[in-house]
Amino acid sequence: MLYYRSNPHYITTDPAIQEMLMAIDVPRSAGSSSFTSMTADPAVREMLISMNMPRYVGSVPPEIVAGIWQLNLSSGEYIELALQQSSAAIFGKGTMTNGTFSQAAFASGSVSGSSLNLEVVPESATELYAISVDISRLPYEGTYIVFLADSGLQTGTLMARKNAANG
């Protein structure tokens, strides 16, 4: 139970927090017809902005990004990710293959305008892939930067393909 509910003397003067606390009390159905996007709530929007996370403020239809993505990087790596979506926030996991070596990979990111922006970390955690894919038109193309554990950088281009979400 939240503290403000269990303590009737808890009062906040911050209007954003008051709005957020009231929104928490409003029941929402799991069905998409009555679900209100979390970023439509002004208090949540303000909280994300104050946390320096404005990239999650947008609202993008889930059919745009959710699904299985295959990314072919110009350096030879192949990444396959099962991506989930909540508003503009994107997250998921999959595999990264370089030649005959495969390992698990984990992704998070956001959609901003016509760009799918992902940060992908392989299970070895020795590099971070910052990926941007233009999702405005087919074929999906993009760029990436690899931040290596030894402070080195690599850049390249990529081609991407998306299959529909499973189940």
PLY file of the C-alpha trace (Angstrom):
ply
format ascii 1.0
element vertex 167
property float x
property float y
property float z
element edge 166
property int vertex1
property int vertex2
end_header
0.00 0.00 0.00
1.28 3.45 -0.80
2.24 5.69 2.09
-0.21 8.47 1.25
-3.11 6.00 1.31
-2.18 4.57 4.69
-1.49 7.97 6.24
-4.46 10.37 6.00
-2.21 13.21 7.21
0.08 12.99 4.17
-0.52 16.06 2.03
1.53 17.33 -0.87
1.45 20.86 -2.23
3.10 19.94 -5.53
0.27 19.86 -8.13
2.12 17.36 -10.32
2.46 14.91 -7.44
-1.19 15.46 -6.46
-2.25 14.66 -10.03
-0.06 11.57 -10.10
-1.44 10.32 -6.77
-5.00 10.83 -7.99
-4.20 9.02 -11.24
-2.87 6.04 -9.27
-6.29 5.71 -7.62
-8.13 5.59 -10.97
-8.67 1.95 -12.00
-7.84 1.16 -15.61
-8.97 -1.80 -17.62
-6.33 -4.01 -19.25
-8.24 -3.75 -22.54
-6.81 -1.31 -25.03
-10.10 0.58 -25.50
-10.17 1.96 -21.95
-6.43 2.09 -21.27
-4.96 5.57 -21.12
-1.37 5.91 -22.22
0.91 6.63 -19.30
2.41 9.53 -21.19
-1.01 11.10 -21.67
-1.02 11.75 -17.93
0.48 15.25 -17.46
2.04 14.29 -14.12
3.88 11.32 -15.66
4.98 13.44 -18.62
6.42 16.04 -16.25
8.08 13.35 -14.14
9.78 11.82 -17.20
10.96 15.23 -18.33
12.27 16.10 -14.86
14.11 12.75 -14.81
15.77 13.81 -18.09
13.94 11.00 -19.92
11.84 12.93 -22.46
12.42 10.18 -25.04
9.68 8.13 -23.33
7.06 10.90 -23.50
5.78 10.14 -27.01
3.02 7.75 -27.91
3.47 5.36 -30.82
1.03 2.64 -31.91
2.47 -0.76 -30.84
2.07 -2.28 -34.28
4.80 0.05 -35.48
7.66 -1.43 -33.44
6.64 -4.49 -31.40
7.76 -7.71 -33.06
10.81 -9.64 -34.16
13.54 -7.47 -35.67
16.56 -8.62 -37.68
19.45 -6.18 -37.98
22.32 -6.77 -40.40
25.28 -4.58 -39.44
27.89 -3.54 -42.00
30.63 -4.96 -39.74
29.18 -8.46 -40.16
27.18 -8.84 -36.94
23.60 -10.04 -37.11
21.19 -9.12 -34.30
17.73 -10.61 -33.85
15.54 -9.03 -31.17
12.03 -9.69 -29.89
10.96 -6.14 -29.04
8.10 -5.12 -26.79
6.61 -1.65 -26.60
4.95 0.50 -23.97
4.09 3.89 -25.41
7.39 5.21 -26.81
9.52 2.90 -24.63
11.02 -0.14 -26.35
12.69 -3.15 -24.69
13.47 -6.76 -25.45
16.02 -9.49 -25.88
17.40 -11.75 -28.54
20.69 -12.95 -29.97
23.73 -11.40 -31.53
25.79 -13.43 -33.99
29.26 -12.70 -35.35
30.38 -15.43 -37.70
29.76 -18.71 -35.88
29.65 -17.20 -32.36
26.21 -16.36 -30.93
25.27 -14.88 -27.57
22.23 -13.40 -25.88
21.61 -9.68 -26.33
19.42 -7.23 -24.44
17.90 -4.03 -25.79
16.14 -0.91 -24.59
15.32 2.34 -26.27
12.56 4.52 -27.60
10.77 5.73 -30.69
11.17 9.39 -31.56
9.48 10.64 -34.70
10.50 8.26 -37.47
13.51 6.85 -35.59
13.74 3.64 -33.60
16.63 4.26 -31.21
18.04 1.23 -29.41
20.87 0.46 -27.07
21.87 -3.19 -27.35
24.27 -4.96 -24.99
25.46 -8.50 -25.71
25.65 -11.01 -22.85
29.46 -10.58 -22.73
28.86 -6.91 -21.78
32.06 -5.88 -23.55
30.38 -3.40 -25.90
27.32 -1.22 -26.26
25.62 -0.78 -29.63
23.81 2.56 -30.05
21.48 1.97 -33.01
19.16 4.30 -34.91
16.78 2.90 -37.55
14.66 5.06 -39.86
11.22 3.43 -39.67
9.46 5.92 -41.96
9.87 3.82 -45.11
10.99 0.45 -46.41
13.62 -0.82 -46.60
14.49 0.05 -43.01
18.01 1.47 -42.87
20.08 2.97 -40.10
23.38 3.68 -38.47
25.14 2.49 -35.35
28.05 3.21 -33.05
29.73 0.48 -31.03
31.27 1.61 -27.75
33.99 -0.88 -26.86
35.13 -1.68 -23.32
38.68 -0.54 -24.20
37.32 2.95 -25.01
37.40 2.33 -28.74
34.57 3.17 -31.13
33.29 1.62 -34.34
30.62 3.02 -36.63
28.62 1.58 -39.46
25.36 1.26 -41.30
22.66 -1.38 -41.08
19.67 -2.88 -42.82
16.69 -3.94 -40.72
13.62 -6.09 -41.18
10.62 -6.57 -38.89
8.18 -9.46 -38.51
4.85 -9.09 -36.74
4.68 -9.55 -32.95
4.05 -13.08 -31.72
0.94 -13.77 -29.67
0 1
1 2
2 3
3 4
4 5
5 6
6 7
7 8
8 9
9 10
10 11
11 12
12 13
13 14
14 15
15 16
16 17
17 18
18 19
19 20
20 21
21 22
22 23
23 24
24 25
25 26
26 27
27 28
28 29
29 30
30 31
31 32
32 33
33 34
34 35
35 36
36 37
37 38
38 39
39 40
40 41
41 42
42 43
43 44
44 45
45 46
46 47
47 48
48 49
49 50
50 51
51 52
52 53
53 54
54 55
55 56
56 57
57 58
58 59
59 60
60 61
61 62
62 63
63 64
64 65
65 66
66 67
67 68
68 69
69 70
70 71
71 72
72 73
73 74
74 75
75 76
76 77
77 78
78 79
79 80
80 81
81 82
82 83
83 84
84 85
85 86
86 87
87 88
88 89
89 90
90 91
91 92
92 93
93 94
94 95
95 96
96 97
97 98
98 99
99 100
100 101
101 102
102 103
103 104
104 105
105 106
106 107
107 108
108 109
109 110
110 111
111 112
112 113
113 114
114 115
115 116
116 117
117 118
118 119
119 120
120 121
121 122
122 123
123 124
124 125
125 126
126 127
127 128
128 129
129 130
130 131
131 132
132 133
133 134
134 135
135 136
136 137
137 138
138 139
139 140
140 141
141 142
142 143
143 144
144 145
145 146
146 147
147 148
148 149
149 150
150 151
151 152
152 153
153 154
154 155
155 156
156 157
157 158
158 159
159 160
160 161
161 162
162 163
163 164
164 165
165 166
